[in-house]
Structure formats: structure tokens, C-alpha cells
């Protein structure tokens, strides 16, 4: 699982990143130059994502953002971009893919064709698509079929104004996508989505350092008023498996002691100390977030079977849902913390090989599926 950051704020490689299980991915303009600057100080994997999907929409004629050229062939232009990343010490190159709007089959098919034509063996194909490609049946089948035809590793992300995995059917469909493809990783994710991706067969994931990097705003839309960049930094509350902005945390714990964190950054400090727009405070919050999920990687990867890992992951999600309600009771603030739709789904969905039954209150109760006789 990579930590995803922008070149502007990635002044160093966080020492908490586990070299054997993680790395630093840079995204956006200046990624190559920053990768060059950090390479000598990094003991782990570096990636440089051009981030072309952030502000440009793909077409059938142009699925990639390529440099201007005088009659150069498509492949040559793309190879120049990819080679530039490798020359900057990126471990592998990432395609400069553009954002694909909902249902734009010609643009998606063009990206697949061009990806199939890449002969290099050091490339990750970036696929940035609108959320309906995942949530709507008429698009999901085409998306899966296209991914199956690309032999290279694929970094996929879904554009939406809010958390895409809060949408109905998104988690179930993404697990289906992972089950029917190979070499697919999730890009620009938060902790719950990234860990679920790895638990259900994903090849890799990238968790954004800040809120705007854990979320892909569609290239053809403007961020809404609640965009993370407009607020105090979002802080990962470990026991509740949720992000809350610093101001929200400070307000909720104004009259009660806030939770303390034992990560290598906080070392027992209180989590209500991030109520500021100061750049140093934001950097400290980002470092805390990365240190927390990095410390969970041994548990994520340390299981004998995939099912064991899935059960442990679901149990962590269930405990986080319960902890949010416990904290509401402790604070005497009903509804102060409300589990997101995605977290509630992760806490109740069956793991591989289970079917779902429902209890008297309508709550899903997983049970092991019976073997066919």
C-alpha cells in the first residue's frame, strides 16, 4: 500500500513507511523532479503519477495526455513520458491517462487498445473512470472485460464528489471486479477502501496523504463546497476507523478528554490537537494518518489464507462501528459519530464463501455457505 502525496508537500519520505510493504507515490505536476530529489533518501519504492486525469477528459482520439510532437508516432510520445518517469528513479512508470466520463465507451475502448499496445514490462496502466462505471450494471461488465484485456498492472480510481464507496452497490461490485480480474490496484483511496481492496485480491492500493488525495473529483466538475482542502486537516481516528477534520474533533471533545494515539508520530498525544489551518499542523496530521495505517500492514499481510484476512478485516470494521456508538455514549452526544455507509457495509458484508441471512431487526447476519452435495 502506497502513501500518495503531491510533490509540493512531499519534502521527505516518511520514516514510518515500511520498506517491504509500502512506498511513496507522487501525483501531479512536478512528480518526476520530486522523485529525483527524494530518490537518494528513500529506502523504498517511489512512483511518479502524472495525474493527467485530474483536469482533462479522455476522448476516443486521445485517451492519454501526450507531449506535443511534430509527426511523432503515438507509441513514441507515450514512451517518452514513461521513460521520463523511469529516468527520475520511479520503480515503474504510470501512464498519463485522462479521465473517462460515464458511459464513454469509445474513450474507454481506446485506452484499452493503447494499453494493449504497450510493449514495456515496467508500466502500470492508470484508469480513472466516473463512478457509474462501477455502480451501473450496463457499464460494469464492459469495465471488467476491458481490464481483463490489459496484461499490465492497472491502477483504477472512481470519480465522484463524495466517497465513491458510500454509493449503493459500490463495494460489492468492486469485490466482484477484483475477483474477475488480475493485477488491479485501487488508487486515491482512504484506509477502509484500500485495506478492503487488498483483503479481496487487489494487487496494491494508494492511500492519499490528505483528503483531496483520497478522493477523485471528476475532471469535468468543480469540487463542492465541502471539498477537504477548504477545512482543517482530516485526521484518522484509529479505533473508529474514520477520518474527521481537526475542527470537528476539537468541538466534540471540548469538554471531555479526547482519545490519545500511540503511533510513532503522536506517541501518546491527544487527537484534538489538529484544529488549525497551519501548514505544519496539516503535515503533522498527514504523518499521523500514515503512521497509523502503516502499523496495521503486518496484520493485513500476515494471514495464512485470504479468508482469515477477510474475517480479521471485517472484525476490525465491526469493532470500529461499535466504538463510534460507544464514544457517543461516553460523550453523551447522540449521533456525534455516525459510521459512514461504506464502513457499515464493510462490517456486515459476507466474506468469500459466506452467504447472508438477516436477523429479526433486519441486520445482515453472515453464515458459512453450505457445500453443494
N, C-alpha and C positions, 0 to 999 in steps of 0.2 A: 504494500500500500504506500503510495507516494504522498508526500506533502506538496500541494500545489500552491505556488505563490507567484506574485508578479515581480519582474526584475527590479522595480522601484523599491520594493520593501525587502527583498531577499539580499540583505547585506552579508549574510553568512549562512552556513549550513548548520541548522540546529544540532547541537551535540546529542540531543535526546533521540535522534533518528537512529534506528537500528540498522546498521550497515547490511546485515544479512537478510532483512525483511522489508526494508523501506529505502527511500531515496528522495531526492528533491526534484520536482518538476517545475520549470518556469513557464509562464504563459503570457504571450503578448509581445508587443514591440520591445526590442532590446534584449530578448531572451538569449540570443546567441552570444552577445557581448558579455552578459552577466554570467553565463555558463563558463565562458573563458576565464573570467576573473575568479570564479569560485572553484574551478577545477583543481587547482593545486592544493586547496584547503579542504577538499571533500574526500572522505574515505569511502563514500558510497556512490550509488548510481545517480547521474544527472540526466535530465531530459529538457529539451527546449521546444515547447509547443508554440508554433507561430500565432495561434489564436485568431486565425483569419475569419472564423465563424462568428466572432463577436459582433462584427458590424457590416458584414457583407453576405448577401444571399446567393446561393448557388443557382445556376441555370443549366440547361442541357448542354449548352456550348462551353460553359465554364464552371465545373464543379470544384476547381481548385483556384486559389489565388496565386498567380504566377507573375514573375517579373516581366516587364515589357521587353520585347525582343524584336529583332529585325529578321523575320523569316525563320527563326529557330523552330525546330520541331517541338511538339508538346513534351515528349519524353525528356528532351534535353533541358528544357526550362525547369521541369519538376526535379530532375536530377540535381540541378544547380542548387535548388532550395534545400534538398535533402542533404547534399554533400556539405552545404554551409553549416548545417547543424552538427554533422559529424566532425567537421574541422574545428568546431567550437567545443569539442570533447563531450558532446552528448553521447550517451551509451548507444542509443539507436535514434533514428530520425523519425519525425512525425509529419504526416502530410499536411499541407496548408489548405485543408478542406474548408469549404464555405457552408453556411447554414442552409439546410434543406427545409423548405416550408411544408406544411401539412399537405399530403396528397400529391406533391410534385414528383410524380413517378419518373418523368423524363430526366429530371436532375439527379434523382437517386440512382437510376439505372446508369447514367453517365458516370457517376462517381464509382460505381461498382466496376464498370468496364475499364476505366482508367486505373483503378486499383489492381485489377487482374493483370494489367499490362506491366506493372512494376516488377522488374526482374531482380532487384536487390533483395538481400536477405536480412537487412538491418533496418526495417521500416515498420512503424505502427501506422495503420490507416485510421485517421480521425473521422468519425461520423457524428455530426451534430444535426439532429433532426427535431422537428416540432413534436411536442408530446403526443398528439393524436396518432403518430406512427406506432406508439406503444399501446395506447389505450383503446384504439378503434380496430375492430376485427379486420376490416377491409384493408387496413394498412399493415397490420402486424405480420400477416403471412408473407407479404412482399418484403418487409424488413428482414425477417428471418431468412428467407430464401436468398436475399442479396448478401447477407453476412456469410451464409454458407458457401457462397461462390468466391469469397476473398480468402486466399490462403494465408495472408499476413495477419498478425495480431491486430485487433481492432479496438479502438477506444471510442466508446459510444457515450453520448450525453443527450438529454432531452430538454428542449427549450420550453419554458413556462414562466409566468410571472411569479408563481409560488412554488413550493416544494413539489416537484412532479410526482413523487411517490405518495403524496397525500391523495392523489386522484384515484377514483374508483377503478379497481382492476389493475392498477399500475404494477404493484408488487407481484401479484400472481402472474401477470403477463411477462414481467421481466425474468422471473424464475423459469417460466416456460422457454423464453428466448435463450437463456443460458443453457438449459437442458438440451436444446436442439441445435446448438452451435458450438464451436470451439474457438479458443483464443480471444474471447471477448472480455474487455475490462470496462469499468464504469469510470467516466471522467467527470470532474467538477461535482463531487458528491459530498454529502455530510457523513458523519460517522455511522449512523444506522444503515444508510443505503450502501455504503462501501463495505461494511462488515457483512451485511446480508449477501452482497454480491460474491464475496469470497467464500462464504459458507455454502453457497449454492452453485459452485462450479466456475465462478468468474476467474479469469486469469490474473487480473490485477485491478486496482482502483486508485483514484487520486482524490484525496480529501482536501478541500480548499482551506487555506490558512485563515481567511476571513469570510464573512457572509457572502460577499459578492462573488467569491471564487467557489462557493458551494452551490451555485445556482446559475443557470444559463438563461439570461433574459433573451428572448427571441431577437434575432438581428433586425427584424423588421418592426420592432416595437420599442417604446421607451420604457425604462424602469418605472414602476408605480411609486407612489409617494412613500411606501413603506420599504423601499429598497435599503438593504443593510448599510450601504455607505453613508446614509443620512443619520445614523444613530451611533450611540456609544458602542464599543465593540461587543460582539456576541461571544458569550462565554459558555464553554461546555461544563454543565453540572454533571459530574460523573455518575453519581448514584441514581440520578433521574434520567440519564441518557438523553439530555435535551440541551439545546442552546437557548440562552436568554441574554438579552442585551444588559450591559452593566447597569444602566439606569433602572431597569425593571427589578434586577436583583437587589439593588440598594433600597428601592422603595419597599419591596416585600419584607426585607429584613431590617427595616428602620427601627423597630422596637424589639427585635429578637436577634440572638446571635446567629449569624449566617454559617452555612456549612464551611468547613475548612478542607483544604486539599493537600494531600501528601505527595503530589507529583514532584519531580525533580526541580521544577521551576518554582512552585509555591512553597514547598517544604513546611506545610502546616499553616500557611497564611489563609486568611478568610477570603471567600469568593465574592464578597461585596465590595471589593476594592477597585473595581474596574469602571466606576461611574465617572468617566471622563472622555473627552474628545481628543485629549493629548496623544500625540503620535507614539510616545514612549509607552503609555499605558496600553494603547492598542497593540503594540508589538508584544508587550508582556502577556496580554490576553491570548494572542495567537500562539505564543510559545507554550503557555499553559495548555491550550487545547491540543496541540501536537504532542506534548509530553504525556498527556493522559491516554490518548488512543494508542500511542506507541507502546505504552506499558501494557496494553491489552493484547499486543500481537502474539506473544508466546502462547496465550490461551487460544487465540484464533487458529493458529497453525499447529498446535500441539495435540492433535487428536488422532487416534488410531484409525477411525473411519469417518467418512463425511457425515453420516447420521449422528454420530456422537457430537461432532462440532455443531451441527444444526440444533440439536437439543440444548446444548450448553448456551448457544447464542439466543435461542428462544427464551430460555430461563432468565438470561440477563435482561431481556426486554420485558418479560413479565415482572421481574423484580423492580425495574425502573418505573413501570406503570403504578405498581403498588406504592413505591416510595413517593411518587408525586402526591398521591392521596394522603399518605402518612404525613407528609410535610404540610399539607393543607390543614390537617387536624392539629398538628403541633403549632402552626401559626395562628390557628383559629380564624382562618380566612378561606371560606368555602370557595372552591374554584380558582384559587390563586394560581395553581399549576394545573394545566389541563393537557393530558397526553395528546400528542398530535395524532391525526388519523393513521399516519404511517406507523407510528410506534405501537398503537393499539392493534393494528393488523399484524405486525411482526410478533406481537406477544401471543397471538391466538391462531395464526395460520398453522396448518399441519406441516410437519417436516416431511421429507421424502419418504414415501411408504406408509403414510398415515392417511386416514380418511377423517372427515369432520362430522361430528354429531353435535347436537345442540341440547343444552340443559334447560331446565324449567324456565329460567329467566331469558332464554334466547341467546345465551352466551355460548360461543363455539367451544366445544369440548373435544380435543383431539383424541383419537383412539387408533391403535395399530390396525392397519387394514388386514383383513383375513386373507390367507393364501388361497388361491383357487384350487379346488380339489380335482 
